[in-house]
């Protein structure tokens, strides 16, 4: 199956898998209770104004997310009174 044959659900599943992988990595380095949704909220937060980027950039943003960037996002969200869900 080529990439052009994947439907939206397949893309969503792939992105979910990447976010879960990053969440598992963050848990391994000591950040408890991180979910794939938390990772997605952090990564997608910067897309609010410009929209979702091309797939290669999205994948890079998820896989290159650093624990410090994730914690900065959580801190800023808490200070703004945002929910994480």
C-alpha positions as CSV (number, residue, x, y, z in Angstrom):
1,X,0.0,0.0,0.0
2,X,1.5,3.3,-1.1
3,X,1.3,6.5,1.0
4,X,-1.2,8.0,-1.3
5,X,-3.6,5.1,-0.5
6,X,-3.7,5.9,3.2
7,X,-7.0,7.4,4.4
8,X,-7.4,10.0,7.2
9,X,-7.9,7.3,9.8
10,X,-4.6,5.7,8.9
11,X,-2.8,9.0,9.2
12,X,-4.5,9.7,12.6
13,X,-3.4,6.2,13.8
14,X,0.2,6.8,12.6
15,X,0.3,10.2,14.4
16,X,-1.2,8.7,17.5
17,X,1.5,6.0,17.5
18,X,4.2,8.6,17.2
19,X,2.8,10.6,20.1
20,X,2.5,7.5,22.2
21,X,6.1,6.6,21.5
22,X,7.2,10.0,22.6
23,X,5.0,9.8,25.7
24,X,6.5,6.5,26.6
25,X,10.0,8.0,26.1
26,X,9.1,10.9,28.5
27,X,7.8,8.4,31.1
28,X,11.1,6.5,30.9
29,X,13.1,9.7,31.7
30,X,10.9,10.4,34.7
31,X,7.9,12.4,33.6
32,X,5.0,10.3,35.0
33,X,1.5,10.3,33.7
34,X,2.3,11.6,30.2
35,X,-0.2,10.6,27.5
36,X,-0.1,10.7,23.8
37,X,-2.8,13.4,24.0
38,X,-0.5,15.5,26.1
39,X,2.3,15.2,23.5
40,X,-0.1,16.0,20.7
41,X,-1.5,19.1,22.6
42,X,2.1,20.3,23.1
43,X,3.2,19.8,19.5
44,X,0.0,21.0,17.9
45,X,-0.1,24.1,20.1
46,X,2.3,25.9,17.8
47,X,0.1,25.1,14.8
48,X,-2.9,27.1,16.1
49,X,-2.2,30.1,13.9
50,X,-0.7,28.6,10.8
51,X,-2.5,25.3,10.6
52,X,-1.2,21.7,10.5
53,X,2.2,21.6,8.6
54,X,3.3,19.0,6.1
55,X,3.6,15.5,7.4
56,X,7.4,15.4,7.4
57,X,7.5,18.5,9.7
58,X,4.8,17.1,12.0
59,X,6.7,13.8,12.4
60,X,9.9,15.7,13.0
61,X,8.2,17.9,15.6
62,X,6.9,14.9,17.5
63,X,10.0,12.8,17.4
64,X,12.3,15.7,18.3
65,X,10.2,17.0,21.2
66,X,12.5,17.5,24.2
67,X,11.4,16.9,27.8
68,X,12.3,20.5,28.7
69,X,10.1,21.9,25.9
70,X,7.3,19.6,27.0
71,X,7.6,20.8,30.6
72,X,7.8,24.5,29.5
73,X,4.5,23.9,27.5
74,X,2.9,22.4,30.6
75,X,4.1,25.2,32.8
76,X,2.9,28.0,30.5
77,X,-0.4,26.2,30.0
78,X,-0.9,26.1,33.8
79,X,0.0,29.7,34.2
80,X,-2.6,30.6,31.5
81,X,-5.1,28.5,33.2
82,X,-5.5,26.1,30.2
83,X,-6.6,22.6,30.7
84,X,-4.4,19.8,29.3
85,X,-7.3,17.8,27.8
